[in-house]
Amino acid sequence: MKAELARRLSRGFSLLEVLVALLIVSLGLIGLSKMQAAALSNTQNARSRALIALQVSSLAEAMHGNPGFWAAGTAPGSVSVTGTTVTDASGILNATADCSSGAAKGCSAAQMAAYDLQEWAKSMSARFPTYAATIQCTTVIGTPVSCVIGLNWTEKYVAVNRSTAAASGAVQGSSALQYSLYVEP
């Protein structure tokens, strides 16, 4: 009699255990998927930051390769690049010249600098549409020319917890970043 009563009372208990186990497993899978999304976001951001560093180094090498313009003191004090637009006060770097490998023999140092900078801007715009760059050069007599290449861009990230999501207003946030490199062409 006692055994039969115990069986009747425990009939739905195994179903309840299964539902609780299913709930715990589903919560674990949700946490795992959030971790995977955060890992993918961080991987993409690390890739972007590495490409930014390579692109800025590429521009620095182009400046080293053209000392007739950048190291001679003829470079403008301030150059800004946004998208594919290059702007400087003198207008030297705004001019377009075809200084590709076949036509490079007829280019002056200023034309080569303009070509290098415009090709760099095209490459940056294709990879990072929201970037903005500045080149600040100082030309003090008696000291080597020095330039600082500064780059600003925005990158997106996945909010990992509720406070991050609430602060950004969405599940996905963005942050403005800056990279700079000191160059002596």
ABEGO torsion letter per residue (X at the ends): XAAAAAAAAAAAAAAAAAAAAAAAAAAAAAAAAAAAAAAAAAAAAAAAAAAAAAAAAAAAAAAAABAAAAAAGABBABBBBBEABBBBAAGAAABBBBABAAAAAABBAAAAAAAAAAAAAAAAAAABAABBBBBBBBBBBGBBBBBBBBBBBBBBBBBABAAAAAAAGBABBBBBBBBBBBBBX
